[in-house]
Amino acid sequence: MERSAFPIVISGPSGVGKTSICQGLLAEDPETAYSVSVTTRPVRPGEEDRRDYEFVQDVTFDALVMMNELAEWAVVHGHRYGTRKKFIQETVAGGRDVVMDVDVQGGMSIKELYPESVLIFVLPPSPAALEERLRRRATDDEEAIQTRLTNSLDELKWAQRYDYVVVNDVLDEAVREAKAIVVAERLRTSRVRLD
């Protein structure tokens, strides 16, 4: 039996653990590829270029947009983020699923370009838990935390437009639930080769 590969979008508001869930999925299935977002954001301590993000200057990002090389892009908290089309296309064409951590609107853009995409929206267990996670990151001042929290709560309305919703209360359980979704989608898209 052969199956079609597909893009897997993990999305949700800032602070819900999207990146951790992506990392958990990748650890479970080394055959799945990770699409590193292109960003104009400065590198944070501990981050590595082309492992965590592809860090670029504004002029490079502008060129990617002008040449239509991004499947989606958005300004998030004052910085631009995007996903390269070529990586998605080459990875899926090679028979591997590709996991992406993108903003909530970007997920809808990916679905429009690649209808076979599976969109998983990650919810926090509560607004208080979300605020606690944003504070624990210790990457923002109080004003930025409040802005992120307000934006994050606004983004929760996008959950109803996604294929699946996972509540990230306990990370290991959220990863298991996301993995079960991916496995079910793989079974659904499997087909018998008729040649």
C-alpha positions, -999 to +999 in steps of 0.1 A: +000+000+000+013+035-009+002+067+007+004+103-003+025+126+018+010+159+031+017+191+049+009+191+086+002+226+100+005+231+138-009+264+147-024+284+175-017+315+195+017+325+208+026+306+240+005+275+235+035+252+227+033+248+189+070+244+185+072+219+213+045+198+197+063+200+164+095+188+180+076+160+197+061+148+164+095+149+147+111+129+176+083+103+171+088+101+134+122+109+120+109+104+084+088+136+088+105+168+078+103+202+095+098+234+076+119+261+092+101+294+090+119+324+074+119+354+097+131+389+101+131+385+139+165+387+156+180+355+169+172+348+206+198+331+229+200+294+222+185+296+187+204+285+156+200+297+121+183+272+098+176+249+127+151+270+146+143+296+120+159+309+088+170+344+099+170+369+071+172+407+066+142+427+055+155+430+020+158+393+016+123+387+029+110+414+005+127+395-024+110+362-013+076+379-013+082+396-047+093+363-063+062+345-048+085+320-030+065+319+002+034+298+007+023+321+034+037+350+053+025+374+080+037+401+104+035+387+140+045+409+169+063+433+146+084+407+127+077+389+095+075+351+092+070+329+062+071+294+048+090+285+017+069+268-010+098+250-026+106+230+006+070+219+011+066+209-026+099+190-027+094+172+006+059+161-002+068+151-037+096+130-022+070+111-001+076+127+032+052+146+054+062+181+063+054+196+097+050+234+099+046+258+129+028+288+115+005+315+126-032+309+126-039+329+094-009+313+077-024+279+083-054+289+062-031+301+034-013+267+034-046+249+032-057+270+003-025+262-016-023+226-005-058+213+001-044+179+013-029+197+043-039+187+078-045+217+101-041+212+138-050+241+161-034+241+196-054+256+224-041+265+259-060+248+288-070+282+300-063+320+295-044+319+329-022+290+317-015+309+285-004+340+304+018+319+327+035+303+297+041+337+281+056+351+313+078+319+318+095+325+285+111+356+299+117+370+264+094+400+266+087+430+288+053+436+305+039+456+276+049+430+251+034+402+272+001+420+275+001+426+237+009+389+230-018+378+255-045+401+239-035+389+204-034+353+215-069+354+230-081+370+198-066+342+177-085+315+196-115+322+173-096+306+144-098+272+160-132+265+145-117+268+109-091+241+115-094+203+109-085+193+144-081+210+178-056+198+205-056+212+240-020+215+253-024+210+290+003+183+294+028+184+265+033+146+262-005+141+259-008+169+233+020+153+213+003+119+215-030+134+204-013+152+174+005+120+165-028+100+165-043+126+142-014+123+118-015+085+119-053+086+112-048+110+083-021+087+069-044+058+070-071+078+054-048+089+025-033+055+019-042+039-014-034+007-032-011+011-062-028-002-093+001-006-118 
